[in-house]
Amino acid sequence: MRGDLTNETAMWSYISPEQRVPADHPLRPIKKMVDAALRELSPLFDAMYSERGRPSIPPERLLCAQVLQALYSVRSERMLMEQLDYNMLFRWFCDMNLDDAVWDVTVYTKNRDRLLRSDVAQAFFERVLSRAQASGLLSDEHFTVDGTLIEAWAGQKSFVPKRKTKDDDGPPSGGCSRNPTVDFHGKQRTNETHWSITDKAARMFRKGSGKEAKLAYMGHVLMENRHGLIVNTRLTQATGYAEREAAIAMVDEIAGRHRATLGADKGYDAAEFVAELRDRNITAHVAQNDTNRRSAIDARTTHHSGYETSQRIRKRIEEAFGWMKTIGPMRKTKFRGSDRVGWQFTFTAAVYNLVRMRNLAAEVT
């Protein structure tokens, strides 16, 4: 029998978002971990806000919305507000009732900027990491380090001379006023003589020969090898030495002074870097770069079976970068300035850890 199509809408609903979300939904264990971390951050939130004035958007809901934006690849705050308006799953995750009003986009971004000016991302990352430590998911002996380029929110045409000279051309002509025609052919542009007027902290850099140069930052992560969780992050300007310098800075923050190993790719095969690791009681399990040169890694390291294991496991770090760039928002940042981009990078790493921990727990059960 064919059912009747009725266009009458009910005035009341007695089913809450909690009842709508299935008990086995993959977002439930992530919400549980996020809620636990936010409860621990409550004293930090209290210190950020004044006791007087108009109430703001609760910082817990702001961070929950940021987690959703990374998990579901929501590309803009306007789309995020649209999802919160009609997506019951999003409302449930942010502890919003069905009849709660959604925030205006401008109000949301202004309230979010308060978080961007604070250390909330690092604090949230540390709370997630402490939960992984309590669950026995972290190794304190074997690590991997690597870096990746993060394209800046700035175009090639914004890369102009720092000082105007008489040899410089006049203002660009042709095209529309917002996108004029610019000819870079035959002109030498370097980070010493030029900068981006859109984001002065970004640097022109290319990852390898034959690849195009882009205005970018460089993000670095330190991964523990047992389960592939990120245990430290750094964001630096894109330079040829940034990866090794960031690696040393992150290694210095490894808890304890016991012996450990550090896996890395060929870009870290430098005698000075290997020597600095040995001074810190760290064995460099770095891939050998012996093309037309002598590698700093000799047979004293490569003959051990642990070296081969580190070389195999270190490639797992690309899974973290892949997630952060394809699912998360780190292929091309929407923020400007190293502080704000660094905040986003650390927060995205924390969300990746949440997903990884959820998957590890599912494997155990």
SEDRENKE-563222 format. One record per residue: y, z, x of N, C-alpha, C in turn. Coordinates in pm, whole numbers, plus 50000, padded with zeros to 5 digits. Each point is the difference from the previous one (the first is absolute). Example, Ala and Ser with C-alpha at 12.3 -4.5 7.8 and 13.67 -1.06 7.14 Angstrom:
2
494315078051319501195000049911501205000050090 501054992849965501195000650082501095007349923 
//
This chain:
365
498805000050085501205000049915501245000050088 500914991249966501224999050078500915011949971 500535006050110500925011249982501384995349959 500715008849932501354996949952501025002850110 500954990750017501095001750095501165007149930 500315011950046501105007649941501125001250102 501214998049955501165000650087500745013349991 499475009049922500665013049987499735008450125 501045005950052499885008550119500005014549959 499225007950071499925014349970501255007050051 500425010149924501195007550036499695010650106 498785005049999499645010950089498694996850071 499865005650119498754998550075499585013850050 498755003049985499495013150041499134998950125 500094988750070499244997950123500975000050118 499765008650095500885001250116499584990150108 500894997150098499624991450112498795005250076 499875013250007498855005950069498694995849936 499994998949868498794995949930499744985050014 501034992450022499864985650011499414995650134 500285007450106499534996250134498545004350015 499104990850031498595003650013499765010650107 498995008049979499695010850095499624994750137 499454988050006499584994350128500994989850054 501235000149951501004990550049500295002850147 500074989650085500215002250144501335006550036 500955000349906501285006350029499955015349984 498995005049932499925014549976499885008150129 499074996650092499945008150124501264998850085 500684988549994501254998750075501075008949939 500075000549868500985008649934499755014750033 498745003750007499685013950033500515003650138 499814991150097500495002650136501524999750006 500624990849927501464999149999500605012549938 499465004749889500525012049934499895012250092 498895001050074499835011350092501054999650111 500274988050054501004998750105501405003149947 500304995649879501345002449943500235014849970 498955007149962500165014549978500375007050131 499424995650109500335005950129501414996350045 500524988949951501354995550039501105006049913 499635007949903501005005649908501105007750072 499715008550101501105006850071500964990350068 499474989050052500874989950062500914993749896 499474997249882500834994449894501095009849957 499675012849993500995010149962501185000150097 499714998150129501065000350100500864987449996 499494989249943500734987449996501024999449887 499795007849895500824998949880500845012649979 501194997949945500885011249969499525007149873 500335012749989499645007749880500954997249885 501094993350027500984996749896500094985049982 500574996049889500194985849975499034994549897 500054987049980499154993349902498604998050056 498975002849922498624998250051499734985450037 499294998350109499664986650048498594996349953 499584988050036498614996449978499145009150088 498975006449946499165008850084499484992450122 500145005850119499544993050120498504997249997 499235008349930498584997549989499734986649931 500774997249895499824987449929500494988250083 501065002250078500474989350088498924996050100 499355010050060498974996950099498764994149935 499655004849881498874994049929500274985449970 501224996949961500364986149972499944991650128 500395005950114499914992950127498554997450038 499115009549972498574998050027499484988449916 500364999649872499564989149913500534986650048 501234999850047500594987550046499234994350119 499515009050088499204995350113498594996149958 499405007849910498614997449960499854987049922 501004996949917499894988449911500924988650040 500535000450120500814989050056501144996149907 500675009949943501154997349914501184996550091 500514987949989500914995050102501455004549985 500365005949888501395004249982500065012549913 501115007350013500195011949918500194996349853 500594988449974500184995849862498654997649932 499074993750072498674998049945499255013349986 500265009350091499375013249991500455007249874 501304999449970500495006449878499414993049876 499834987050007499404992749889498575004549977 499255001750108498625004749988499955014249944 500895008550045500025013749949500355000549852 500694989849952500404999949860498824997549907 499074991150040498914996749907498595002250056 499895003150130498685001850060499605014749988 499015002849916499595013749976499395006350125 499334992150082499425005250123501095005050094 501074992450012501115004150085500655012749947 500175000849869500595012049940499125012250026 498714998349987499085011150024500115004850144 500054990650096500055003750141501285007750032 501104996649933501295006650024500245011849907 498965004249925500105011449908501124998049898 500074988149942500994997049898499324998349866 500625005549896499494998249865500324986049950 499344996149894500184986449948501414997649947 500665010649954501344998149944501115003850098 499655002950127501035002950100500764987250035 501315001250010500834988550035499804996450147 499974987150027499884995150138501384999750063 500075002850128501275000850069500634986250017 501304999750004500734987950036499734996850146 499924987150034499664996050136501005005650101 501284999449968501025005250092499875014950019 499745007249892499815014550009498785003250087 498944992249979498775002450078500254997950150 500654989050037500214997050142500965010150065 501005004649927500915010150055499275013250024 499135003849908499225012250020498984998250112 499424988150011499044997550107500665000550137 501284995950008500695000050129500105014150058 500015010249915500015013750051498725002850079 498874994749951498745001650071500004992250131 500614988149999500034991750120500815006550112 500935008649964500825006750101499355012850051 498835003249951499325012450037498734997150079 499275010750033498724998750071498835001049905 500204996249874498955001349900498794991350034 500234987850049498884991150031499105006150106 500595005450106499195006250106499295012449948 500705007949918499375012049944498844996449908 500194989749919498934995449911498824994850082 500284992450105498954994950088499195011550061 500695010450044499315011450062499165007749900 500475001149875499205007049898498734992249968 500114986949993498814991849976499035001450117 500545000150121499165001150119499315013650008 500715010549960499385013350002498845000949902 500104992949889498894999849905498794992850060 500254989150074498914993050068499385008950107 500835007750070499505009150102499125010749938 500435005349886499215010449933498674994549949 499954987149972498764993849951499104995350114 500415002350124499194996150115499964985150024 501084992949964500014985450013500634995150129 500595008950079500754995750117499265002950130 500124990850093499485002150136501155004550089 499715009150093501025004450095499674995550142 499094990350012499574995550133500204985050022 499894992049897500014985550017501074993849909 500884992050060501144994349928500174985350036 500804993349918500394986150025501494998649970 500674991750077501434997849980500284985149993 500994996449921500424986049993501364999349932 500634988550012501294997949938500044986749926 500944998849908500144987849922501474997349972 500344987349981501374996449968500275001749851 501155005349967500455001449862501284991949987 499944989649922501164991249985501155007549935 501174998850060501185007049950500574993049877 500795007449923500684994549883501304993450047 499854989650079501164992950056499564985850035 500874990449975499694986150026500434995550138 499504988550040500334994550131501504997150012 500634996449891501414996450006500905012250021 499435012049981500795012150024500035003850147 499224993050084499925003050142501114992650071 501105006850027501224993850052500415006750130 500894993650077500475006150126500695013449975 499775009350093500655013049989501504998950023 500374990950088501414997750029500314985249986 501044996949929500404986249977500704994550124 499584988350043500644993650115500584986649958 500784994050089500644987349966499004988749991 498815002050061498984989649995499195000349871 500135010949925499255000949875500564990549897 499114994849917500434991249894500765007749895 500734992749918500705006249889499045004249892 500515003949886499125004349892499084988849956 498775003349962499054989749958500504992649878 499634987549993500464991849888498794993949931 500244994749881498914993849925499225010349923 499314995549895499235009349918500925008449915 499435009849931500825008949917500605010950087 500955007449944500705010350077499085011250043 498935002849923499085010850034498904995550095 499804987050012498934994850085500504987650074 500925001850093500594988450069499014993650096 500294987950038499184992850097500345004750142 498985003950075500185004850138499034992650089 500494994850112499174992650095499845008450127 498765004650026499735008050119499474991750116 499864987249981499374991550100500805000250131 499295002650110500634999850131500805012450033 500015009949915500765012350024499065011250039 500385007650101499205011150046500455012749929 499055006349933500325012449928499055010950049 500545011050049499205011150049500515012949937 499195010350011500395013149945501125006450081 500214995250123501095005550081501344994549956 500024987749952501274993649965500234998949849 498945001649920500104998249856499465012349927 500395001349876499435010249912500104995249856 499245006549916500034996549858501095008149930 500914993049934501055007149928499475006149872 498794996349959499375006049882499315013050036 499255000150110499295012050046500085000350152 500945007650053500265000050144498895006750080 499125007649933498905006350072498824990550020 499964989049926498904990450013500174992050128 498894995450056500014992250124499254986949980 500504989550064499304987249999498805000950093 498814997049945498785002050079498924990649948 499134995750091498834992349960498765006550062 498945000349924498795007350039499264993150114 500064986850007499294992850106500554986150017 499534993250103500464986450026499574990749887 500884990949966499714990649892500335005349862 500435012649990500355005749870501515001149989 500494999249878501445000249979500565014050021 501235000450048500695012750017500615004349868 499915012949969500535005349876500795012850028 500945002949913500665013050004499005010149946 499695009950081498895008749963500155013850061 499195009249947499745012950061498545000050046 499615010450070498605001350039499475013549953 498924999449920499375012149951498755003050080 499785012650033498875004250082499225010849926 498684999650013499175010449941498965004750100 499645012649988498915006050077498905003249900 498824994350020498885001649907498895008150066 499425009249923498815006850050498794991149969 499035000350088498924990249993498855003949908 499945012449954498855004149920499994993049865 501145000449930500054994249866501164990249982 500724997050108501064990149991501255004749929 500305012950007501215005349937501164999850099 501194997549951501205000050083500455014450022 500185004050126500375013750030501435001150055 500634988750031501385000550048500634986249984 501314999749985500734987449984501285000450082 500484988350033501294998450066500604986849953 501324999549992500714987549978501044998650109 499984988850070500924997850111500634986249986 500964997450085500514986450011498944991250065 500034987349969498994990750051500364995750141 499265005350097500184996450140498624998150063 499984994450120498744997650068499305012550048 500745011150012499415012550048499825010349888 500384996649879500015009949892498615005349969 498984991450005498665004449963499485010750095 500164997950129499505009850096500825012849998 501324998849984500845011949994499695008449876 499804993449886499665007349878498625006450010 499084993150067498655005650017500045013050078 500785000350108500115012350080500625011249917 501034996749922500665010249916499035005749897 499164991649941499065004949900498855007750064 499574995550118498935007250070500455014250036 501285001450036500515013250036499945009849884 499894995149877499975008749883498585002949951 498994995150072498625003449964499795014950022 499475006749899499825014450008499005003550109 500355010550081499105004350106500144991450124 499425004450107500084992650126498624996250051 499024999049909498654996450039499934985050031 498914996050065499834986050035499794991649875 500584988249999499874990949886499994985750053 499684990749911500034985850035501014992949911 500554989250051500984992149926499654985350011 499604993849891499714985849997501254992049971 500074988050055501174991449979499634985750039 500874990549964499744986050032500554996550138 499964987250035500374995650134501485002450032 500825001049898501415002150026500315013250067 499065009349997500205013250060499385000950140 499444989050049499375000050132501074998750107 500605011350034501025000650105499715012350085 500114998550132499645010850091500815012649974 501304998649973500835011749976499575007349873 499674992549894499585006149875498685007450018 499044993850067498705006450022500165012650084 500884999650100500235011850084500615011449920 500934996849911500625010449918498975006449907 499074992249948498955005649916499105009450080 499644995850121499155008550082500695013150036 501314999650021500745012350027499955009549881 499784994649882499935008249878498565003049958 499074997650089498595002749975499454991149889 500524987749992499564990249902499344988450073 498804996449958499314988550058500434987349927 500494990350073500524987649940498854990449974 499624998749874499014990049960500734987549953 500724993850093500854988549972499234987250031 500154989949915499364987150025500544994050129 499124994550080500414994550128500744986749984 501124999150067500774987650004499944994950144 498994991750028499794995250137500234985050012 500814994449912500334985850008501114998050104 499634994250113500944997450109500675012750052 499335011149986500535012750048498865009950017 500325011550054499005010550020500195010749894 498935003449933500075009949893500145014150058 500725008549930500135014050040498795008349959 499104994249921498785006749957498854995050087 499395009050076498944996050091498655004849951 498994998050083498625003049961499775014949975 500835008650055499855014349974500105003149851 500744991649927500165001949856499064991149920 499904987450039499284990349917498495002150000 499435006950100498545001450003499505010549903 500905008049945499605010349904499764993649863 499005005149928499724994849865501145003249904 500735010850026501135003749914501104989650001 500164993150112501024989550008499684988749903 498754995849997499604989449908500175004449855 499685012749973500185005349863501474999949960 500875004350091501445000249970500534986049976 499524990250078500454986349982499574994249866 498865004549952499534995249870500785006749886 500235013050011500635007549891501504997649996 500624997050115501464998750002500514989049907 499154990249971500424989149914500215004649855 499515011949968500195005349866501475002949972 500795001450106501425002849979500694988349931 499444988050014500574988549932499845001149848 499015007749954499855002249856501215007849946 500465009750078501175007749958501244991149993 500224992150106501154990949999499874989749888 498794995049979499804990249893500345005749864 499585012349973500315006249870501505002449987 500615005250105501415003349993500874987649982 499504988250042500804987949990499674991549878 498785000749950499634991849885500095007749868 499555012349999500115008449881501315007850003 500255006650111501245007550015501194990850026 501175006150023501234992050010500454997050143 499105000350098500444999650139499964986350066 499644989449929500094986950063501464996550029 500855002749901501454998250019500675011649928 500655008550078500595011949941501194996349912 500265008549901501164998149913501185008650044 499795008450100501045009150044500654995050128 501135005650031500734996650121500265012750079 499874998850132500195011650086498665006250037 499895004550124498725005150049499555012549928 500935008549958499615012449932499344997149865 500604991349923499454997049868498714991850009 499954990550094498774992350018498885009050053 500355009350090499015009450050499485009149891 500885004249907499575008149886498974992449917 500304987549973499094991849920498674997850072 500044998050130498784997650077499105012349998 500575011850022499205012350000499455002949862 500794998149896499555002649865498864990549961 500124987250038498944990449971498725003650073 500125005150122498815004550074499335011649929 500805009049941499425011249924499254995049878 500554989949930499324994549883498714993050042 500024993150114498764994050049498945010750026 500405011250058499055010850023499425005349869 500825000749897499515004649869498904990749948 500244987050012499004990249955498735001250084 500185001450130498845001150089499205012749970 500685011249978499325012549970499294999349866 500614993449903499344998049870498704992250016 500044989450080498824991850022498935007550076 500395008150097499025007950076499315010249910 500775006249911499415009849908499024993149905 500324987749958499104992749911498704996450070 500084997050132498794996850075499065012050011 500605012050013499195012150013499275003049871 500694998549887499395002949870499074988949957 
//
